[in-house]
Amino acid sequence: MKALVTGAAGFIGSSLTDRLLAEGHDVVGFDNFSTGQRKFLESACTSRRFQLVQNDLLNFDALADAMEGIDFVFHLAANADVRFGTDHPRKDFEQNTIATSNVLEAMRVRKVRRIAFSSTGLVYGEGRVFPTPEDAPFPIQTSLYGASKSAAEGMISAYCEGFGFQGYIFRFVSILGERYTHGHVFDFCKQLFAHPDQLNILGNGKQRKSYLYMQDCLDAILMAIEKVDAKINLFNLGTDESCEVNDSIRWISEHLNLSPHLNYAGGDRGWIGDSPYILLDCRRMRGVGWIPKFSIRDGIIRTVEFLNQNRWVFEKR
Amino acid sequence: MKALVTGAAGFIGSSLTDRLLAEGHDVVGFDNFSTGQRKFLESACTSRRFQLVQNDLLNFDALADAMEGIDFVFHLAANADVRFGTDHPRKDFEQNTIATSNVLEAMRVRKVRRIAFSSTGLVYGEGRVFPTPEDAPFPIQTSLYGASKSAAEGMISAYCEGFGFQGYIFRFVSILGERYTHGHVFDFCKQLFAHPDQLNILGNGKQRKSYLYMQDCLDAILMAIEKVDAKINLFNLGTDESCEVNDSIRWISEHLNLSPHLNYAGGDRGWIGDSPYILLDCRRMRGVGWIPKFSIRDGIIRTVEFLNQNRWVFEKR
């Protein structure tokens, strides 16, 4: 097939692009390089089956042009800076919600019908059921990021109903792995590489979160697309484990052979709209035959190793 | 207080404006007159406490100007043409979702903190629990209209969490009453006034819906704002009854003393994204002390009477 990957130069987008090319597909990568990295596409760019479009999803005409002849859209582009949402309230809305509206309209105009979308477990707001299933009680949004992704989900579903699209919506926990360039492991490593004896922590370190290793995430996406064929296919993606921020700190410190002094900002939330506990019920995806191969600890260690060997990523942000 | 009413020239907006003025409040009415009617504001315009701003919510600067000195925003403006969503896929998104983003940003910039929002029972998609409570299972959106309103709800909640707003979100069933200018009673009356012997009906007439009389709806909104004071206050608004489209046809025909031949288009849905059954659980709002005074039949008859005496409204659309 010929796939369009939005956010192709990003953490997950570039890894998916490499996998799709390795499986023999043609890929058009679309990225505005606001946070994407050219270096992540070095391997892809050596393939004659890869085409790069450097443009913005808010540029509808460029997007519609890129959609020509596409069989499947992997819509991964997003503002993923969850915790700085209140610093620039329009950013999540423009880059996640309006951008998704443009993707859907460009698909409709170019008669492209299949889309996979990277949503987030943050659409559950502060969950009341743990582990949280896909049909948890109708949530109250607590972050601009969660609200912007939930809005995008709703539009995708409405296009499936109204225009015969087929949608695959994946609600991710935090994804870890090679090419990871934001989030808490990134922040901790950045601090520890600069000052190995000190670590500043948002909140009280007791926030419990679930994480998933990137290749396990891609396994699930590709398996769902191959094996499941409903009009709207909605899956939580995570491990069955959760860990405290404090566990993560211990694993990172041990791996780097450091004993930093820990300075906690305090409070049970890292930032406004942060959820103190995230654990998704992923039985629906497991029912398709998917089994994540890596533990949270594995994912964290692999991320630390990547960051340790690619310190250039810290200078890019 | 000084209130801003968006969609002030509309069915519900103009009626709310009249009530707020009667209660002694100052009102700024904001409307682009795309579907609003100047005639509905004739009474309001005689008050020195009323100010009309003719502009579009997509014009951010005009909206921010209108927000100056406002204590409370009633955000009622919307594209309410639910069933033609797939004819112009951007309209719901622009007029409901982007417009709401603008309202919230204009409030934030002008330090206005309280908002009431007219959402819809269609955010539940095809409900699985009847009557449907506010915390029903996380729905799959089935219409562009429902998706656009759900997106707006999510943003309002996120602004409450992130910027100290206080939000009142009301999920309406279909509202009926004087100044009603769209929906099935409007369509039926329009047909019957032109051709009293024939009536064309979308679907099979067996769709069950719930309706609420407009003054009962306004009672609930004003009561909730006065009596409930949480950060986010979310209420279904409807009667505890539902009726079939066929009941509605019988009541309308009896009231007009007509026996039209009924031509059914067939199928269990009136249009793409239509829900064959809507009934909301309104116990939460009743718990505040609200009791709707009018039955569905009362609301339908009052609407027919208004349309019968104001046939000019059919020429305006």
Boltz contact constraints between the chains, C-beta under 6 A:
constraints:
  - contact:
      token1: [A, 86]
      token2: [B, 162]
      max_distance: 6.0
  - contact:
      token1: [A, 93]
      token2: [B, 101]
      max_distance: 6.0
  - contact:
      token1: [A, 101]
      token2: [B, 93]
      max_distance: 6.0
  - contact:
      token1: [A, 135]
      token2: [B, 137]
      max_distance: 6.0
  - contact:
      token1: [A, 135]
      token2: [B, 138]
      max_distance: 6.0
  - contact:
      token1: [A, 136]
      token2: [B, 138]
      max_distance: 6.0
  - contact:
      token1: [A, 137]
      token2: [B, 135]
      max_distance: 6.0
  - contact:
      token1: [A, 138]
      token2: [B, 135]
      max_distance: 6.0
  - contact:
      token1: [A, 138]
      token2: [B, 136]
      max_distance: 6.0
  - contact:
      token1: [A, 138]
      token2: [B, 138]
      max_distance: 6.0
  - contact:
      token1: [A, 140]
      token2: [B, 157]
      max_distance: 6.0
  - contact:
      token1: [A, 140]
      token2: [B, 232]
      max_distance: 6.0
  - contact:
      token1: [A, 141]
      token2: [B, 154]
      max_distance: 6.0
  - contact:
      token1: [A, 141]
      token2: [B, 157]
      max_distance: 6.0
  - contact:
      token1: [A, 141]
      token2: [B, 158]
      max_distance: 6.0
  - contact:
      token1: [A, 142]
      token2: [B, 161]
      max_distance: 6.0
  - contact:
      token1: [A, 143]
      token2: [B, 158]
      max_distance: 6.0
  - contact:
      token1: [A, 144]
      token2: [B, 158]
      max_distance: 6.0
  - contact:
      token1: [A, 147]
      token2: [B, 154]
      max_distance: 6.0
  - contact:
      token1: [A, 147]
      token2: [B, 155]
      max_distance: 6.0
  - contact:
      token1: [A, 147]
      token2: [B, 158]
      max_distance: 6.0
  - contact:
      token1: [A, 150]
      token2: [B, 154]
      max_distance: 6.0
  - contact:
      token1: [A, 151]
      token2: [B, 151]
      max_distance: 6.0
  - contact:
      token1: [A, 151]
      token2: [B, 154]
      max_distance: 6.0
  - contact:
      token1: [A, 154]
      token2: [B, 141]
      max_distance: 6.0
  - contact:
      token1: [A, 154]
      token2: [B, 147]
      max_distance: 6.0
  - contact:
      token1: [A, 154]
      token2: [B, 150]
      max_distance: 6.0
  - contact:
      token1: [A, 154]
      token2: [B, 151]
      max_distance: 6.0
  - contact:
      token1: [A, 155]
      token2: [B, 147]
      max_distance: 6.0
  - contact:
      token1: [A, 157]
      token2: [B, 140]
      max_distance: 6.0
  - contact:
      token1: [A, 157]
      token2: [B, 141]
      max_distance: 6.0
  - contact:
      token1: [A, 158]
      token2: [B, 141]
      max_distance: 6.0
  - contact:
      token1: [A, 158]
      token2: [B, 143]
      max_distance: 6.0
  - contact:
      token1: [A, 158]
      token2: [B, 144]
      max_distance: 6.0
  - contact:
      token1: [A, 158]
      token2: [B, 147]
      max_distance: 6.0
  - contact:
      token1: [A, 161]
      token2: [B, 142]
      max_distance: 6.0
  - contact:
      token1: [A, 161]
      token2: [B, 273]
      max_distance: 6.0
  - contact:
      token1: [A, 162]
      token2: [B, 86]
      max_distance: 6.0
  - contact:
      token1: [A, 162]
      token2: [B, 272]
      max_distance: 6.0
  - contact:
      token1: [A, 232]
      token2: [B, 140]
      max_distance: 6.0
  - contact:
      token1: [A, 272]
      token2: [B, 162]
      max_distance: 6.0
  - contact:
      token1: [A, 273]
      token2: [B, 161]
      max_distance: 6.0
  - contact:
      token1: [A, 273]
      token2: [B, 162]
      max_distance: 6.0
